Amino acid sequence: MKAEKILAELNRLRHDLDPDPGDIEWVALEHAFCFISYRMGEFQAYLDEQVRLGNLPDDIET
């Protein structure tokens, strides 16, 4: 599982919404995207561990 794939999906979801700091859905997506993009190495390590534990497949079809 590649972190870039999940980040791309978060980016797609946040662009489906109009930027609205008063909308919790937009705020959650915006800040999750920003945080993960700054911590890609750590997020990839987390995903690798989740795959190893069997909590995620190696890859998800898009």
C-alpha positions, 0 to 999 in steps of 0.5 A: 500500500502506497501512501501516495495513493491514499494522499491522492484520494484525500486530495480528490475528496477535499477538492470535491468540497468548497473550501469552508473553514466552518464545515467540519468535513472540509476542515478534516480533509484539508488538515489530514491531507496537509499533515499526511503530506508533511509526514509521508515517511511516517505515514508510509511506515504506518501503512507498512505496519498495518499491511504486516499486521493484516489490517490492510491489503498490499494494494487497493484497486482504484 
